[in-house]
Amino acid sequence: MKIIDSYRLARGNLKRSKLRSFLTISGVVVSISSIVLLVSLAIGLQKLSISRIASINALTRLTAMPKSNSDAKINDAMIKKIDKLPSVEFVSPEVQYPSRVTFLETQSDIIATGIKKEYLDFSDIAVKTGANFTSNSSSEAIVSKAVLKLFGKENDPEGVIGKEMAFNIIPTSNIDSEIKTKQITAKIIGTTDDDTIANIYLPLDLLHDSGANYNSASIKIDQRQNVKQVKSKLEEFGLQTTTISDLVDQIDQAFMYFQIILCAIGGIALFVAAIGIVNTMTISLLERTHEIGIMKALGAKDGDVRRIFLYESAIIGFTGGLMGVALGWLIGAFINLIIAILLNMNHVADKIVIFVMPLNLAIFILVFSTLLALFAGAYPARRGARLSPFEALRYQ
């Protein structure tokens, strides 16, 4: 018997018992849609959590600092050494000095941070008003909204652009005790929206004296999976590192366990659906025993009978899986739409998607449901294939 003939017979048999086939497929649809909803919810919550913690740039960035019990220092030689590591795209050394800032005839003690202008391109420092540094030695400053609060200008960020700030840099033993106090004047060219921490950013070469050590270094990695490799190398250099990627890895692991638990819960429903497939195929076998005897008497082989029953099981699993994936996706999309409408009604600009179903997940579940149905139909198929044509013909 040709494969196409076996498939047509299997499809015809399912059509003859429409109600039974519908109920069996419905069981698969319900179980698969529940699994899709639960897993897509876990994936959506995972992505939402990570997006709230870190940007894409933050996941490929780490900060290196000297260890307290190590002789390693972050100086120009160390920066060059780090820059030569594989997967490192860019290294930005940083210095931080306590400084007394004079602005609009008012003084305040604020930490001044020296960074490279390129650092702003891959950091979380977003210039809201104004522009970036023109060079790494220009007399320019970027200040946070929290700094403007100290001087009563938080509501007029555009008004401070172009005004000058005077800095009295205070020596610190964290880097080099021989650094002398110096005065710097810089023009404000940009502001950020950070209203919690008073940050003033200055070009690195303006604040840092040649030959002195740095407080830390921010390192941009080409891909997230290479962060651990670079981190290990830096620790070999005697440096300690911090990265948001470590926290994200812990979140990924926690949500992986969460997904496994949800899949196990959905798997219970799928197990019940598999029992339904076994029951349906067994009843079908009993009803068609005489028919199987006629087929074997006409020359059908055991493999032909087995193939027909397996095809019926596969059709049930594939159809139920396809409809379950579609139903689960539609329910998730509908809930996402409702959430978007509610956020819009409350004038919330954030886009929150809590149900996310990747294509590979849909394909995996569809293949899995089909294979599970084949497994469930294996026992009835084997019984049908082993029937003796003489006993089958006598069966009424």
Order of alpha helices (4+ residues) and beta strands (2+ residues): alpha-alpha-alpha-beta-alpha-beta-beta-alpha-beta-beta-alpha-beta-beta-beta-alpha-beta-alpha-beta-alpha-alpha-alpha-alpha-alpha-alpha
